[in-house]
Amino acid sequence: MQTNRSWIIRDAHRGDIDGVVRLIEDARAQPDARPLDIVEILTHLQQDEPAMVATAGVEIVGLVLASLRRDVAWIDALAIAAAWRHQGIGSALLQAMEEHTLHLGARKVSTLLGPDQPGEEALFNRGFVATPGLVLYEKLEPLQPSEIGVLDAWGGELVGQESWGRVAGMHDEKSLIETRIVAPLAEPDLARKIGVSPPATVMLFGPPGTGKTTFARAIAGRLGWPFVELLPSKLAGAASGLAAEVRRAFGELGRLEHVVVFIDEFDEIASSRRSRPEMQAVVNELLKAIPPFRAQPGRLLVCATNSIDDIDPAVIRPGRFDLIIPIGPPDDAARLALWNASVEGLASEGVDIAALVDDSFGFTPGDIALASQRAASAAFDRVRQGQEPAWVEQADMVTALRRTPPSVTPDAMEEFAAERGRHTRS
């Protein structure tokens, strides 16, 4: 089930028929309506074929239906209530249906759509490609049906391409990742022609909360590759032991045609053998597992750490990690983008965003989101008590800032700057 602040995506069932009828009537009344046969749709629901709905409270505000024909899943209907269009519901419905039909053996997802009909934006957002004419939309899924079991076993997922756009600010980091990681992997033929070797292993380092995990997920979404996060705590808890579980993970995930494997807190399994001799076996296993994984095209290992100095030097030397990229706290431009995005979601008046930027040095994206919600909560409590003003004002933001200490302290900033000077490789 996928959730949003105001709606959720779930499997449809026969009890949804009344709500689906109201949705179809609403959709058919739209000027650019896609032809929808209500009898066929109800028959589809009653036969328990693949169907997903978006609900807001008790109201059904979106619907997608599919049918499986050999290894092709056909989207038979996509409908969104007029009042709920352009809010990401169509893309979320398609993503849920893609994941569902992948498990049923689909290798390609297709649909026919007339020009400018509802659903076109959602299809583009999900990476579908139109065939000119009577617009045939098709998307070749990044997984073979036989690979689904491996992906499920390791908790993998397909990340939407919109995840890249959700990384607010951080222009320099996004530009570097786009040119050095995404582009060579997305256009391997051009890279090969020019002589560029696409990266296979990337290390992201920086203080906690600066967005390293967000960037790793966004890379997978940008490439359209499955995303698998390996949790050190889960690997260490396996009955076979940490070293054996690392070997098994790399061996099984290496069989996928495409995959982004992400390991956060990498220093937990790749600590310096000098300072932690007990990690000898695990580090040795990593040294053996990484080269064959990186030798196969279509695989990317992204690791993240808060302190790269704690990692065994043999693991991160050239030849094992292609790129080592610092991800620091948001600079002024990034904080401006983050504050703009946060304040845009509030009922506010008179908020001085430039002042917020100046007063939030060392804030991470999470800090900014927390401060914004604290300010909104103060306004919410005030309105509930019948007091004015009935919106978030600058005083609310200033109070929230005082209650929210920056996650990146001056000492942490100094340590990060030193590590950046010693280790950056981009």
Secondary structure as UniProt FT lines:
FT   STRAND          2..3
FT   STRAND          8..11
FT   HELIX           14..16
FT   HELIX           17..28
FT   TURN            31..32
FT   HELIX           38..46
FT   TURN            47..48
FT   STRAND          51..56
FT   TURN            57..58
FT   STRAND          59..69
FT   TURN            70..71
FT   STRAND          72..80
FT   HELIX           82..84
FT   TURN            85..86
FT   HELIX           89..103
FT   TURN            104..105
FT   STRAND          108..112
FT   TURN            115..116
FT   TURN            118..119
FT   HELIX           120..125
FT   TURN            126..127
FT   STRAND          129..131
FT   TURN            132..135
FT   STRAND          136..140
FT   HELIX           145..147
FT   HELIX           148..153
FT   TURN            154..155
FT   STRAND          157..158
FT   HELIX           162..165
FT   HELIX           171..177
FT   HELIX           178..182
FT   HELIX           183..186
FT   HELIX           188..194
FT   STRAND          201..205
FT   TURN            208..209
FT   HELIX           212..223
FT   STRAND          226..229
FT   HELIX           232..236
FT   TURN            239..240
FT   HELIX           242..253
FT   TURN            254..255
FT   STRAND          259..263
FT   HELIX           266..268
FT   TURN            273..275
FT   HELIX           277..279
FT   HELIX           280..294
FT   TURN            297..298
FT   STRAND          299..305
FT   HELIX           308..310
FT   HELIX           313..316
FT   TURN            318..320
FT   STRAND          323..326
FT   HELIX           332..344
FT   HELIX           353..358
FT   TURN            361..362
FT   HELIX           365..384
FT   TURN            385..386
FT   HELIX           394..403
FT   HELIX           410..423
//
